[in-house]
């Protein structure tokens, strides 16, 4: 009788141990399954983020290709590499090692894109400079016109003609955005959000009738929202008020003089996308005007 009771007690203890082990195993298995589900969810989200980054990079290349008048084979080849990586990522396994490999490839392509798009913007600006190469002929024509005018001066008209002929004139007015490196190197760009400054350049034409010495011209830059950039100060000439962005001061020595001035971006915002107008005034007289576009 006593042996039977001990046997029953041992059997019950064994059942309890088995039940505890079963519940512990079930709980551990459930925890592992939940962790696996959570990890897979995180990997899917990370994979989608890499896919979105690659898609945005592809759009930047598509814009650069569409804007370029001449085919840039390096940019086209880079765009194809991105598409190949996106196609491969779609069918890849959802694993940490696989996702890390694709992230490393994306970072390498990002560095390549920065270099290629910067070079592409530089080439565009160089093409704009080539388009304005005829300005040298305009400078010579302006000099000849002023010389001819001086020969036609007669008596009572002498003072007025000489005064007008002696006025400063500018040619080759251009504006652009520039990226400024820490080294001071400047890289031209058409992209408003990447521009650190606006660069305004022009040539003060040679005029032997103008008295040499310190001179100043008023530069006015108007953004796409019709705001006057820069200092936006005012000056009055015979009742007429001029809002200007900056005063260009220089020493004039009766010969062609190349000048570049800069306008910094606003403290709380980037430059606007769109068409900019640039005007140069000699006192109240508008002597040069130009436009450029930021994208």
C-alpha positions, 0 to 999 in steps of 0.5 A: 500500500505504501509502495503504491502511494510512492509510485503515484506520487512519483508519477504525478511529479513526473507529469508536473515536470513534463508539463513545465517542460512543455510549457517552457518549450512552447513559450520559447518557441513562440518567442523565437517565432515572434522575434523572427517575424519582427526581424523579417518586418524590419528587413522588409522595411529597410529593403524598401527604404534602399529601393526608395533611395535608388528610385530618387537617385534614378529620377535625378539622373533622368532630369540631368539626361533630359536637360542636357542638349548633348548626350552624356554617356557617363550619366547614361551608364550610371543610370543603367547601373542603378536600374540593374541594382534595383532589379537585383534588389527586388528579387534578393533575399531578406537577410542582413548580409544581403541588405548590407551589400546593397547599402554599400553599393548604394553609397558608392553610387551616391558618391558617383552621382555627386561627382557626375552631376557636378561635372554636368552642371559645370559643362552647362555653364561653360556652354553658356560662356561659349554662347556669349563669346561674341561679347568681345566683338561687341566691346570693339564695336562699342569702342569704335562707336564712341570714337566715331561719336567723338569725331562728330562733336560740334560746338554747342553740342560738344559738352552733351556729347562728350558727357554721354560718350564718357559714361561707363558702359558694360558688356557680357553681363551673366549670372549663375549659381556657384557651390563654394568649397572649403578650399575657396574653389567655386563650382558653377551650378544651375541648381538653386538648392545646391547654390551657396552664392549667386555670381554676377560677372560683367566687363566694363568697356574701355573708354578713353573719354572717361576720367580714370579713378575710383568708380561705382555701379549699382547691381540689381538682382531680382529673384523669381518672386520679384524680390530684390536680393542682397542688401536691398538698399535704396538710392535717389537720383533726381527724385527717382528711387533705385533699389539695388542689391550691391554697389560694385566699386572698382578703380578704372584705368581706361581699359577693359575691366572684368568684374565679378560680384557675389550675393549670399543666400538668405540666412533662413532659406535657399535660393528660389527656383526660376528666372532671375533678372540682373540689371546694372545701373550707372547712377540712374541709367540702366546700362546692362541687363540679363537673365538666368534660370535656376532649377 
